[in-house]
Amino acid sequence: MEAELKSLEQKINHCVELCQRLRVSNQELRQQLASALNQNRHLEEKIGGAASRLESLLNQIPEDGA
């Protein structure tokens, strides 16, 4: 009986350690995701600005009279 309890205690401790590692890993992944989303928004803004400037330049090109 004592050996079974000791084995169960070890399994529970292992599960607790795994849960703690997964919790830390999950938090790191959430931070990475937030960073990636912010970077994506920034790049979308840059692309939008570049597209606007390109459209403005295209509108300045005279149309061909042919």
Stockholm file with secondary structure:
# STOCKHOLM 1.0

chainA/1-66         MEAELKSLEQKINHCVELCQRLRVSNQELRQQLASALNQNRHLEEKIGGAASRLESLLNQIPEDGA
#=GR chainA/1-66 SS CHHHHHHHHHHHHHHHHHHHHHHHHHHHHHHHHHHHHHHHHHHHHHHHHHHHHHHHHHHHSCCCCC
#=GC SS_cons        CHHHHHHHHHHHHHHHHHHHHHHHHHHHHHHHHHHHHHHHHHHHHHHHHHHHHHHHHHHHSCCCCC
//
